[in-house]
Amino acid sequence: MRRHGNKSEGAENRGVLANDALRVQEGAREEKVRELVEFMRSKEGEAVTIRPVVFSTILNVLGNTVFSRDLYDLGGRGDVVGLELLICELLVIGATPDLADYYKFLMLDYKLDPL
């Protein structure tokens, strides 16, 4: 039996993305890919912009993994391009470093720092 150095190491294996949890949801991921293939078959002979369709499928796979539900309908109800742009903007904002991370004297109150 493997000993963990601290409690946080073992916590990684009990989360939503643990191997066992992902293995259990394998069928749901395969179902989302089947839905993608069926959707593309229904559009046979039509011009289809693939990026929003693939983005919707990935969003639904992640949504099913985390929330156990679809986040977007492949049938086209809603604005997937706007949602994609919003998510990309949020990722850019979240990845932008704060100057206070580099220069601690810029922080107004150390108690607000999550670290």
C-alpha positions in Angstrom: 0.0 0.0 0.0 1.3 3.4 -0.9 1.6 6.0 1.8 0.8 9.6 1.0 3.1 12.3 2.3 0.2 14.6 3.0 -3.6 14.6 2.8 -3.7 16.6 -0.5 -1.9 13.9 -2.5 -4.7 11.4 -1.8 -7.4 13.9 -2.5 -6.4 14.1 -6.2 -7.7 10.5 -6.7 -11.1 11.1 -5.1 -12.3 14.0 -7.4 -14.5 14.2 -10.4 -11.6 13.5 -12.8 -10.3 10.5 -10.9 -9.6 7.4 -13.1 -12.5 5.4 -11.7 -15.0 8.3 -12.2 -13.8 8.8 -15.8 -14.0 5.1 -16.5 -17.6 5.0 -15.3 -18.5 7.9 -17.6 -16.9 6.3 -20.7 -20.2 5.4 -22.1 -21.5 9.0 -21.8 -18.5 10.2 -23.7 -19.0 7.7 -26.4 -22.7 8.7 -26.7 -21.6 12.3 -27.2 -19.4 11.3 -30.1 -22.2 9.2 -31.6 -24.4 12.3 -31.3 -21.8 14.3 -33.2 -21.6 11.6 -36.0 -25.4 11.5 -36.2 -25.6 15.3 -36.4 -23.0 15.4 -39.2 -24.9 12.6 -41.1 -28.1 14.7 -40.8 -26.2 17.6 -42.5 -25.0 15.4 -45.4 -24.8 17.5 -48.6 -24.8 20.8 -46.6 -22.0 23.1 -45.8 -21.2 22.8 -42.1 -18.9 24.9 -40.0 -17.1 22.3 -38.0 -15.6 24.4 -35.3 -18.9 25.2 -33.4 -20.1 21.6 -33.8 -16.9 20.2 -32.3 -16.8 22.9 -29.6 -20.4 22.0 -28.7 -19.5 18.3 -28.4 -16.4 19.0 -26.3 -18.5 21.3 -24.1 -21.1 18.6 -23.6 -18.5 15.9 -22.8 -17.1 18.2 -20.1 -20.5 19.2 -18.9 -21.6 15.6 -18.6 -18.4 14.8 -16.7 -18.7 17.7 -14.2 -22.4 18.5 -14.1 -24.0 15.3 -15.5 -25.9 17.2 -18.1 -25.5 18.7 -21.6 -24.5 22.4 -21.7 -25.4 22.9 -25.4 -27.8 21.4 -27.9 -26.2 20.3 -31.2 -29.5 21.1 -32.9 -28.5 24.8 -32.8 -30.7 26.3 -30.1 -28.4 29.0 -28.7 -25.3 30.9 -29.7 -22.3 28.5 -29.4 -20.0 31.0 -31.1 -20.8 33.6 -28.5 -20.3 31.0 -25.7 -17.0 29.9 -27.2 -15.8 33.6 -27.3 -16.9 34.1 -23.7 -15.1 31.0 -22.5 -11.9 32.0 -24.4 -12.1 35.5 -22.8 -12.5 34.1 -19.3 -9.5 31.8 -19.9 -7.4 34.8 -21.0 -8.5 36.8 -18.0 -7.9 33.9 -15.6 -4.4 33.3 -17.1 -3.4 37.0 -16.9 -1.0 37.5 -14.0 -1.8 40.1 -11.4 1.0 42.6 -10.7 0.5 42.0 -7.0 1.6 38.4 -7.6 5.0 39.8 -8.4 5.1 42.8 -6.2 3.5 42.0 -2.8 3.6 45.7 -1.7 0.9 46.4 -4.3 -1.6 44.2 -2.4 -4.1 46.2 -0.4 -4.8 43.6 2.2 -2.8 40.4 2.6 -5.9 38.6 4.1 -7.6 38.8 0.6 -4.8 36.8 -1.0 -6.0 33.2 -1.5 -2.5 31.9 -1.1 
